[in-house]
Amino acid sequence: MHTKQKNTSINIRTFKTDDLEAIAKLDQQAFHIDCYPSFFFRQAFDVFGELFKVAENSENKIVGYILGALQANQTDAWILSVIVDENSRRQRIAEQLINTVLDIFQHQQITQVLLTVDPPNVGAQTLYQKLGFVEFYRDANYFGNHEERIVMKKTLKNQAT
């Protein structure tokens, strides 16, 4: 997928091990002390494969990533993380990343996609709503004591085979 937005060319592709350092930096920038350890991303690629996508700009700099996962029941899936570099926001990169993974889920006959969002992150909530996600429930202690999250879901329409 190759899309042009605001004079910036964005390429969405599957993660490769050479991306490890750039992805770890993006995650650190976004989540600070709550970021994933860098080794997690290497293992995530081994486990999630094509559901681990990166967005790179025309200078081949990684400016975002998304990590999707299938639930054990194989009818539900999760978007575990979506990050876009602060300097690359408002270019529809997150939307492109999410739509890429939603397309994969659709082809895998997934019926429901879930994600979590921090309640104060209204921008992310607005984007998810635009893409068809609705609030499913709130959990006041999702990540531990007083770490509230909104769980959102999107129902996918499966194509008849």
C-alpha positions in Angstrom: 0.0 0.0 0.0 1.5 3.3 -1.0 -0.5 6.5 -0.2 0.3 10.2 -0.6 -0.9 12.6 2.0 0.2 16.2 2.5 3.2 15.8 0.1 4.4 12.9 2.2 4.7 9.5 0.8 3.8 6.8 3.3 4.5 3.1 2.8 2.8 0.5 5.0 4.7 -2.8 5.3 5.4 -5.7 7.6 7.9 -5.2 10.4 11.4 -6.6 9.8 14.1 -7.1 12.4 16.1 -4.1 11.1 13.2 -1.9 12.3 13.7 -3.0 16.0 15.6 0.1 17.1 13.3 2.6 15.4 10.1 0.9 16.8 11.5 0.8 20.3 12.3 4.5 20.1 8.8 5.3 18.9 7.3 3.3 21.7 9.6 5.0 24.3 8.6 8.4 23.0 4.9 7.6 23.3 4.8 5.6 26.5 7.9 6.6 28.4 8.4 4.3 31.4 5.4 2.3 30.4 6.9 1.3 27.0 7.5 -2.2 25.9 11.1 -3.5 26.4 12.8 -3.7 23.0 13.1 -7.5 23.0 9.3 -7.6 23.1 9.1 -6.3 19.5 11.3 -9.1 18.2 9.2 -11.6 19.9 6.0 -9.9 18.8 7.1 -10.3 15.2 7.7 -14.0 15.7 4.2 -14.4 17.2 2.1 -11.9 15.3 3.9 -11.8 11.9 1.9 -9.9 9.3 -0.1 -8.2 12.0 2.9 -6.2 12.9 3.0 -3.3 10.4 5.2 -0.2 10.1 4.7 3.1 8.3 7.7 4.6 6.7 8.0 8.0 5.0 9.7 8.8 1.7 13.1 9.0 3.4 12.6 5.4 4.7 12.2 6.6 8.2 9.7 4.7 10.3 7.1 7.1 11.5 4.5 4.7 13.0 3.6 1.1 13.8 0.6 -1.1 14.6 0.5 -4.4 16.4 -2.5 -6.7 16.0 -3.2 -10.1 17.6 -5.7 -12.9 17.2 -7.5 -14.1 20.3 -7.4 -17.8 21.0 -11.0 -18.2 20.0 -9.9 -17.1 16.4 -13.1 -15.1 15.9 -11.9 -12.0 17.8 -8.8 -9.9 17.4 -7.1 -7.1 19.2 -5.2 -4.0 18.1 -2.6 -3.9 20.9 -0.8 -0.8 20.0 -0.8 2.1 17.4 1.9 4.7 17.5 2.7 7.6 15.2 5.7 9.8 15.6 4.7 13.2 17.1 6.2 15.0 14.1 4.2 12.9 11.6 0.7 13.2 13.1 -2.3 14.6 11.3 -1.3 12.9 8.0 -3.8 9.9 8.4 -1.0 7.5 9.1 -2.7 5.9 12.1 -5.8 5.5 10.0 -3.8 3.8 7.2 -2.2 1.5 9.7 -5.5 0.5 11.3 -7.2 0.0 8.0 -4.4 -2.3 6.8 -4.8 -4.5 9.9 -8.6 -4.4 9.7 -8.3 -5.7 6.1 -6.2 -8.6 7.3 -8.6 -9.4 10.0 -11.5 -9.2 7.5 -9.8 -11.8 5.3 -9.2 -14.0 8.3 -12.9 -14.1 9.0 -12.5 -12.2 12.3 -15.9 -11.0 13.6 -14.9 -8.6 16.3 -11.9 -6.3 16.8 -11.1 -4.8 20.2 -8.7 -2.2 21.4 -8.1 -0.1 24.5 -7.7 3.7 24.8 -6.8 6.0 27.7 -9.9 8.0 28.6 -8.2 11.4 28.2 -7.0 10.5 24.7 -9.9 12.1 22.9 -8.1 12.3 19.6 -7.6 8.6 19.5 -11.2 7.9 20.5 -12.4 10.2 17.8 -10.3 8.4 15.2 -11.5 5.0 16.4 -15.1 6.1 16.3 -14.6 7.4 12.7 -13.3 3.9 11.8 -16.4 2.3 13.3 -15.3 1.4 16.8 -17.8 2.0 19.7 -17.2 2.0 23.4 -17.8 -1.5 24.7 -17.0 -1.0 28.4 -14.7 0.8 30.8 -12.3 -0.8 33.2 -11.1 1.3 36.1 -8.1 -1.0 36.8 -7.2 -2.3 33.3 -3.5 -2.1 33.8 -3.5 -2.2 37.5 -4.7 0.1 40.3 -6.3 3.2 38.9 -5.1 2.6 35.3 -8.4 3.1 33.6 -9.0 2.2 29.9 -11.9 2.3 27.6 -12.3 -0.9 25.7 -13.7 -0.3 22.2 -14.9 -2.8 19.6 -15.8 -3.0 16.0 -17.9 -5.7 14.4 -16.6 -6.9 11.0 -19.0 -8.2 8.4 -17.7 -11.6 7.2 -18.0 -12.3 3.5 -19.7 -15.4 2.5 -17.4 -18.0 1.1 
